[in-house]
Amino acid sequence: MSEQEATMRRIGLVAASALGTVALALSSAGSAAAAEGTLTVGLITHTNPSGCYTTNIWPMFVSNNTNQVATAFALPNCQGPRIGQIAPNASKVFEFGSSVSIP
């Protein structure tokens, strides 16, 4: 193999490595993005929700019309035991729930 061919091969490997790194970064960013749609917790509807939502309405009603799974917690501010999950495009009632988190 000539020196020119070896140089071209190294350039190709570096480019492929860089493209792989960019693809990995983009796929990670996509999974950390806010949910798309609406999440109703108690009487309040949140558009494109992300984070934790607390309610003082019992039983706690949750309607998850997003593309992410939501998690219900027994205590406010998404503390205490996890008491259930709400799939995308589903609704649930939690007798003793206080808050819901969604990525």
Long-range contacts (C-beta under 8 A, 24 or more apart in sequence): 31-103, 32-103, 34-103, 35-66, 35-67, 35-68, 35-70, 35-102, 35-103, 36-66, 36-67, 37-64, 37-65, 37-66, 37-67, 37-88, 38-63, 38-65, 38-66, 39-63, 39-64, 39-65, 39-66, 39-70, 39-100, 39-102, 40-65, 41-99, 41-100, 49-102, 50-102, 50-103, 51-101, 51-102, 52-77, 52-78, 52-99, 52-100, 52-101, 53-99, 53-100, 53-101, 53-102, 54-78, 54-98, 54-99, 55-98, 55-99, 56-98, 58-95, 58-96, 58-97, 59-93, 59-94, 59-95, 59-96, 59-97, 60-93, 60-94, 60-95, 60-96, 60-97, 60-98, 60-100, 61-91, 61-92, 61-93, 62-86, 62-91, 62-92, 62-93, 62-94, 62-97, 62-100, 63-91, 64-88, 64-89, 64-90, 64-91, 64-102, 65-89, 66-102, 68-102, 68-103, 69-102, 70-100, 70-101, 70-102, 71-100, 71-101, 71-102, 72-97, 72-99, 72-100, 73-97, 73-98, 73-99, 73-100, 73-101, 74-98, 75-99
